[in-house]
């Protein structure tokens, strides 16, 4: 919007990155990425893509040389290319923590309403958008459907599905009071081994197969325009890293500004090119028109890391939206 009004940004130089990296962590948190950009008349989106809150550069967003032409490709050309090549049939947009520090603008609050309006991020719109909780149904079982299909009889499958649905309804009936439940189930901490993946989530107690781990909480964007407004404010890469599309066409749930503990769960398939370093033990299912729930795909022991599948096209580098296609 600033560009459309003719605003000119100063070029980002090595001096800017040197000053940023010479700050203490506390100073960087205090001023924030957005504040530093504003103070120095820099393009806030490009600055957010170039450096990390804990210092250093974001490797995936620096200008790089094209191997074919030898020319440098900056943010604008990469963004245009990704927009042109991204699949049109978007299904689910996902939520990794890619190893960078969580921006100071983002907060986790497990007592937040599950669904909130962009203009009022503290008031629940669950009843308005989903109707009566007792009428809510699962609309896509995804990975869980494959596991349920292995259950010997239809009667047993139906009983398990009904139990899962009742667990989900119990979560929704306690909307705004989830902190204790999440605290009993899981904990967030930095991993001590394995590939770089930022903060991640571990089971605090044994979790039974098909146990519901909670609903993903966030702001419900009713339109693409509403989503783009948040992306302009905080950066497209940052917002889409914590975003789920919904069953309702053109809607999405963003946990970037404030989400719950589920937004820290990582995946075993950290890149498209590398082999999975573990297997995914958590599944995501769609519920109602706008909800996403996480469930245990198997029995999980206390202390095990929780990992969820983000689909075959998941790629945590660059600006491409992370997706899972329908089975």
Secondary structure, 3 states (H helix, E strand, C coil): CCCCCCCCCCCCCHHHHHHHHHCCHHHHHHHHHHHHHHHCCCCHHHHHHHECCCCCECHHHCCEECCCCCCEECHHHHHHHHHHHCCCCCCEECCCCCCCCCCCCCEECCCCCCEEECCEEEEECHHHHHCCHHHCCEEECCHHHHHHCCCCCHHHHHHHHHHHHHHHHHHHHCCCCCHHHHHHHEEEEECCCCCCCCEEEEECCCECCCCEEEECCEEEECCHHHHHHHHHHHCHHHHHCCEEECCCCCCEEECCCEECHHHHCECCCCCCCCCCCCCCCEEEEEECCCEEEEEECCCECCCCECEECCCCCCCCCCCCCCEECCC
